[in-house]
Amino acid sequence: MAVQFHMPNIQLKIEDHSRDSVDMRYVYPVVSRRAGGVSIGINLNPNNACNWHCVYCQVPGLTRGGPPPIDLALLEQELTRFLAWVQAGDFMESCVPDGARHLMDVAFSGNGEPTSAGEFPEAVAVVERVLAACGLGGNLLLRLITNGSLLDRKSVQDGIQRLGKAPGEVWFKLDAATAAGLTRINGTRVRPETVARRLAVCAALAPTWVQTCMFRFDGELPATSDLDAYLRILGTLASQLGGVHLYSLARPSLQPEAVRLERVDADYLESIAAKIRELGLTVNVSP
């Protein structure tokens, strides 16, 4: 019989990636269509603050900025407690739909840019220590889901390098490859060449996949010129990348731009995936 834990009664589903489902500050579980099962999220931005403003973001009350100081001791306690529920309790049977009851990763994601936390490298070390104590060290993948905007910081590079050796990998956001597209979709004024340079730095530190969300904006598909620019960046870095996660909208945006967005169908995504594969890259498509 499974050990019982006094934890919330929740039912996870792909359409709901709530960060507070288990009443913890930093740790939350989701069923991830891209990871292929249960992902344990590490939310280093509990104040819903991010340095970007992506139009498709599902974070409620998103504001510009960074996180408050991270309580690393609390993070360690929460992850230890949650993994005990997974390993010795009834979490999978009572909270996860049949077919998704696989623990896939621990992912630094959450409600803002994870690397904006000054304690990011230390948080990676905490997760490694907890996984080792639970007998999962070296067996459960660590992931970082990032916009890559802070790759020029040495502390961020140190954290990513450590994560890569855990073993782990990075999912690097690349939704646009023109200055106008980056401003419109991600709310940033970063130059495309800067994004490409940071992506190359990231790929040299840890196995790195690009993740790209495609959708209709004001009824329009991405322009051919935007797609060409995107493919040029991928082509230049293809030999350094693990592949591309290509997907469309799965959950409603909670940003003011939500009414302007529409998901694209699987056929469209597959047509873009075919172009990416011609560059020699693996592509995982999630409509």
Summary of the structure (lengths in Angstrom):
residues: 287
radius of gyration: 18.4
end to end distance: 38.2
largest distance: 58.6
contacts: 950
relative contact order: 0.13
helix: 37%
strand: 21%
